[in-house]
Amino acid sequence: MAISARHQPLSDSWTADVENLESAIGRFRTDSTVPNNCEVVFFEIAGDGHLHCNVIHRHPTKTVTGWAGPGHVPEGFVHNRRFGDMPQKDMIRHIRDMVLAARI
């Protein structure tokens, strides 16, 4: 399973957080026997102060509490959530739970 992360910022307000989150995502340990490539995308929406996060898997996964979806996109199946005033360790935990969600 390969995991990648990218971001599409509108401002500098989440830059340090996103850099730390992307670094943490690079350290996630995956089950190499269950192939389900994953991309994590961080982005902002104009007029919304939250950090938005999409987790896109090639194959469908179970939905994790707090995440919307799945939606179907050309790359596979997407789940989404937004983060506001939350400690980074909690953000990392939520992202890890979705990235490593069981394939169905």
N, C-alpha and C positions, 0 to 999 in steps of 0.2 A: 504494500500500500504506500503510495507516494502522497505526501501532503505538501501543498504549496500555499503561500499567503501573499497577498498584495493589497494595496490600498489606493483609494481615489480621494484624496483630501480636497476640501474646499477652503479650509483655513488651517492655521497652525495650532488650533486649540486642542487637538487630540494627537498631535505628532509624537510626543514623548511616550504616551500610552501605547500607541500603535506600534512603535518601534519595540517596546518591551513585550507586547503581546506577540508580535511576529517572531521575536527571539524565543519566547517560551514555546510557541507552536513548533518551531524547529527542533525542540527537545522532546516532543511527544513520542512515546514508544508505541509502536503499532504491532498488530498481529500480522506478520508477513504471510501467514497461510490463508488470510481472507482478503483477496484483492478487491479494493474499492477505493480507487484514487479519490482524493479530496482536495478542494481548493477553498481557502478561507479568504473572503474579500471584505475589507473594512471600507466604509464610505460615510460621507455626511450628506445631508439633504439641506438645501438652503432654507433658512428660517427655523430649523430644528436643531437644538443644541446637543442632541444625542449622537452617540457613535453607533452606527448601524453595522451589522455583521451578517453576511451570507455565508453559509457552509454548503458547498455544492459537492455531492457525491455522484459518482458515475452510476451506481446502483442504489435502489431505494434502501432506506434505513428506518429503524424505529424512530418515532418522534420523541424528543426529550422535552420534559417539562420546561416551560418558559420560551420555547421556540415555536414559531409559526411555520406551517408547511405540512407536508412537502408540496412544493410547486414543481412543475416540470419546465425545464429550460433545455436548450440545445445540448448543453454539457452534461445533463443528467437531472438530478433531483436536488432542489434547494430548500433549505430551512433558513429562517431569518429571525433575528431579534435585535433589540437595541439596548444600549447600555447608557446609563446616566451617571449619577453619583454613586458609584459602587467601587469598592477596593479592587485593585488590579488582580489580586489573588483569586477573588471571586469570579471576575471576568474570565480569567484563565481556566478556572474549574468548569464554568459553564461552556466555554468553547471546547475544551477537551472532551466533555461529556458528549457534545454533538459530533465532533470530529470522529470520535471512537464509537459512535452509536452502532449497535448491532445491525448487520445487513439482514434484510428480509427477502 
